[in-house]
Amino acid sequence: MQTRIIRFYIFILFFLISASSAFSEDTISEINITGLSRTKPQAIMELLEKFKGLPAENFDTSQVVNELQQTGLFSQTDVSADGSALNITVAEKLSLLPIPFAYASSDSFGAGMMLMDNNAFGIMDQAGIGGLIANDKWRAMVSYSHSQKGDAPFGWHIGASSGTGKTKLRNEKRDSIITFDNTMVNASTGINRKLLPWLKASLETGFNMCYVDDSEPSSAMAVPVSVSLSARNAIWDGTFLDETFLTAKVTYNFSFWGNDFYELSVRGLWEKHLVQRLRLIADAGALYAPDVPAVFARNQNAMFISLLNSNYRISSAAGAGAGLEWGITNASFGTPSIYAQYQICQADGVLSDDILAHGPVLGFKFYLKKIAFPAIDIFAAYNVQTGLLRTSAGAGFSM
């Protein structure tokens, strides 16, 4: 009798083990990666850890490809699933580069050098140091950004810049309003956290000072505290890195010289591949800072607008543009492209009247596959409202 009971329990145990094996589902438990040169394997593993434990059957390898492409560090990524293992082969881009740059536009010209590292210490951090000399100013800058990876609670960044120059404020017709000599000192630091794979929240503070040699406008010093929320997704289509993002930011400036002021801003971009080497590009932005001092007022770069001169400082503005970009060819060394947009912008100048600007923007870009940004960017923007043509040409690094 006792022997039968033992046999019965052994049978039940065997049945449960067999049933568990029959109904269990293999999951991703191993990740193998080859082709790394500067990047430390641990940094990649922290990034890809979230894929472990997912069902191995019919695993969608494109989500791993997209995750790696969004780092901007790899020119080629191949991923295959072999049972419970992911086998990844990558080819790294050059990430540590001294980048000379030069630009000339209807408003100014200048040149400089940036030492950029998009993979600092091999852990996919970003670092940069450099300087700029222009026709009316000079500036030196340094920055470091540590991205959030794996189980880290947040990412962080620090940065600083300083320089002197002659600031010229102009109206929409490029008539001079005021010119003054000034010294700028800026520092910032902040933390950010991914709320979702595509959603990030940031908290930032710092120190801004503008010392004006002349009496008008007056000098200003402020401590900004800002909160922002950003959503971003990027997909490599074989020619372009199609990007979609939306970011909103609220900043309150505690002033030591002058009155406190606040700033609200939002920016969005949508790039969509249509057919081979042709994509739709649409962007929009808005800025509202009604009490901003003239020395801290920003220009059209706060949005995505090219119609206004860079010396037109705004207290509030909203603009949008839409058009097409065509990659002329997709060569092994890079992609030259041409693009055309129509833009419209409503802006209120900090020391000038408001304006409704609109008109076409035509341009040429050249993307090097070994770096993460356009090596050449040339465009012409015609403001129908004022009849003014603005041109710009830059090579190396966009300031």
Secondary structure, DSSP 8 states (H G I E B T S, - for coil): -HHHHHHHHHHHHHHHHHHHHHH---B--EEEEE--SSS-HHHHHHHHGGGTTSB-TT--THHHHHHHHTTT-EEEEEEEEETTEEEEEEEE---EEEEEEEEEESS-EEEEEEEEEEEETTTTEEEEEEEEEESSEEEEEEEEEE---TT-S-EEEEEEEEEEEEEEEE-TT--EEEEEEEEEEEEEEEEEEEEETTEEEEEEEEEEEEEESSSSS--EEEEEEEEEEEEEEEEE-SS-EEEEEEEEEEEEEEEEES--EEEEEEEEEEEEEEETTEEEEEEEEEEE-TT--GGG-B-GGGTT--SS-TT--EEEEEEEEEEEEEES---SSEEEEEEEEEEEEEEEESSS-EEEEEEEEEEEEEEETTSSSEEEEEEEEEETTTTEEEEEEEES---
